[in-house]
Amino acid sequence: MKHSEIIDRDEADHIHERLGSLVESHLLDAVVAFTSGSLPYGAAVRGHSDIDVNIMLPAGTRADAAFFSCLSSFINDYRILHEQHGMLLDHRYPGEYFTVDQAHDAAAGRGVPVINDRPKLPQQPGDAYWNTIEETWYLAWMGALAFSRHVAGNTDVLTRLRRKAWTTVVALCLPDLIGRDIRVEDVVARVLDQEHPNGGFGVHSGYRRFAELETPHCLQALTDLAARAVVGRRVDGSYFVERDGLLRWCTDLADRHRAGFHATPLLTVASSVRLVV
């Protein structure tokens, strides 16, 4: 293994297969598990990148001793998997663990800051942002759900949440695309624009396979938003932002922030996992 080389597709496939087996061995109650970050998109660098695993648990999961025993065993093998492939485990965040109801809230935009009834993505959030309050993790989970690769569990659950999260992501990009005809390529480019002051999606142009893998999901999100009159579609297949429709979408999100999210504040499953290793 060469330090600083890109992990190729065959090896990435093997890592995903092995990771799925670890989830199935240690976390029997997991609803679904998936990866996000650089590995699914052909950008993981040996010696630098980690394996970003996300594990969705049943609603009401409690962080009791039995759960943490299983989780600790999983994280130990997850660490070994990193070592076997020359990857670096993130000891601060050894995977993300959240419940299915938290995932639904994340996909709907719970982690998006709303100021004066308008969503406003944080500017290039760094470690200080994610460690501020637990609610900020919902933003990270939204991106992970949208930009994901299934490894274990119920594919239908992930498919539905992925579609919901992608629709939220596209809607958040639309204010920057008002007044022009837009195609799916324009939206994908906006999502990948790490230099944009309101990036916030956790992906960038270095993700070599991102456009190839995610363009169909972006197109589905545009179709869903067209059905809600948030965007309109022209005869040539391009789209345009419906200002009134986008305003309604923003108002609906603000209303949900006030009263519409139902998942309990982050459970100790998510908080205490930082103390496991």
Number of C-alpha atoms within 10 A of each C-alpha: 10 10 11 14 13 17 21 13 14 9 12 19 14 11 19 22 14 15 23 20 14 20 26 18 12 18 18 12 14 21 19 23 26 26 25 22 23 23 26 25 23 18 21 23 20 19 19 14 21 22 26 20 25 23 21 22 23 15 15 12 16 15 17 10 9 10 15 16 13 15 19 16 15 19 20 13 15 21 20 14 19 19 13 11 16 20 22 17 22 14 12 11 16 22 20 22 23 24 23 23 18 25 26 23 23 29 28 23 27 25 21 26 18 19 10 9 16 16 19 14 20 16 13 15 15 10 7 8 13 15 11 10 9 14 17 17 21 24 24 18 27 29 23 27 27 25 25 24 23 21 25 21 20 13 15 10 13 23 15 13 21 25 20 22 27 26 24 23 23 20 21 20 17 20 13 12 14 15 12 11 15 19 15 21 13 12 22 20 13 19 23 21 18 18 11 12 12 18 20 23 23 20 20 18 15 14 17 14 14 20 18 9 15 17 15 12 19 23 19 17 23 24 18 17 22 18 12 14 18 22 23 20 19 10 6 6 11 13 19 19 24 19 17 12 17 21 15 15 21 18 17 15 23 22 14 16 18 11 9 13 19 11 17 11 10 15 18 14 20 17 14 11 20 15 10 15 12
